[in-house]
Amino acid sequence: MLSKVYSAAAQGVEAVPVEVEIDIGPGGPKEFLVGLPDAAVKESLQRIRSAITNAGLRYPFHARITINLAPADMRKEGPLYDLPMALGVLAADDQLPAARLGEYLVAGELALDGRLRPFKGALLFALLARAQKKRGIVLPPENAEEAAVVEGIEVYAPETLAQAVGFLAGQAILAPVRVDVKALFEREQHAGLLDLADVKGQEHAKRALTVAAAGGHNLLMIGPPGSGKSMLAKRMPGILPPFGMEEALETTKVWSVAGKLKPHEALKFARPYRDPHHTLSYPALVGGGIDPIPGEISLAHNGVLFLDELPEFDRKAIEALRQPLEDRVITIARVAGSARFPASIMLVAAMNPCPCGHHGDPKKACKCHEFAIQRYFGRISGPLMDRIDLHVEVPHVPYEELASQQTGPSSAEVRAQVIAARAVQRERLAGSGGYCNAEMNEKQVQTFCKPDAEAKLLLKNAVDALGFSARSYGRILKVARTIADLEGAASIGAAHVSEAIQYRDFDRKKPA
């Protein structure tokens, strides 16, 4: 007898349908598994045989069993096909009515005793089930909350194979899993975030953080050790606007595919903050592997990627950031296939002014030769520096400011300014798929970033004097537009352009 169970496979951050077909007939005992299965899928035959037997069900040992994973020309990976294959075998052996199987998308790994174990990409599968107009999805309990954020489908999470069979046979009742997403959003959005008011001094750097957060711009902080660069970076998530549902789903899809979601975690409610060590490899940063998985740049999607000690990172790795910083997506091609992952990030980087960290410090002498300083800065290419919108110096904080009881604006106060500026940008970019000024394309820059006459003259003089590249020119306009948005100004004035140019000051201070 022939049976069919519907499942899926993850490709990048999307799920594609997979049909699990099982045919049981005379001529056994033989088992055939076809459809480009990888090693983990091939081992499923042993797992489902033990799981079915230990669940008190009958495995057709003396029959000829053929399992096909369609489409046959797409590689199938991972143990998530255990549950659909087991249910298909039971349906083909007349132990389970096949009628209800077509109403659900099914996925999950099986333990030898029949328990269900979680898999990667449950959110993608739930979205596919809704797109296919399935009644619901059947999957392990650890994946249930993640799938339940998708409205319009029922999510069922049996703990064992026997429970799944009883439910699909109509002999047992399973309550659908439900998640109150709105309540979770309100509770989790800003939990555990650090406050900007804890940082003493550094008002210029705090202003740069505000501008960067308001427009989604990339930021580089340059200063000696202990000046507060890492403290400032860690407080960036606290001044960013809260997630919208669409952004939260986009980010959660990446984390789901990467297997980074915790058991029973429904959504990524807070913007991600990733701060990998400078020893990380090229694939760890951009993504990769035989079967491509997201790297740090995609795990930071819609959030912050902080690279401390930027020149100490592998040059090949940081130079690979060029294309995703421009296009906000990254495509990884491998022999086994290619995957496209989103990478719309705020890059926040920090570095010392020289190898010893004291170049230009009036109180501590620099011990580095000029050639060593040039070589240190030479680890960061001009094209990469071009893609960083704001360069800001972070000097040592004087004792008076460290000892002062006065505090600057809190993260909540700055966040309110950022939210107001982002609301203007969302309205401006409505329908384009963009969320902030940093995501504007060239045509949008020409349309929305028109300086007035005085600002245009100032910009012309700066470009002629400092030799800004075409890319730097466009990014100055974007930053000026953000500064104007923070002030509620409709047009870009000379003061906005002047401040934006100051944030490119490093272009002329960089050692020759």
Summary of the structure (lengths in Angstrom):
residues: 512
radius of gyration: 27.4
end to end distance: 76.6
largest distance: 88.2
contacts: 1731
relative contact order: 0.10
helix: 43%
strand: 17%
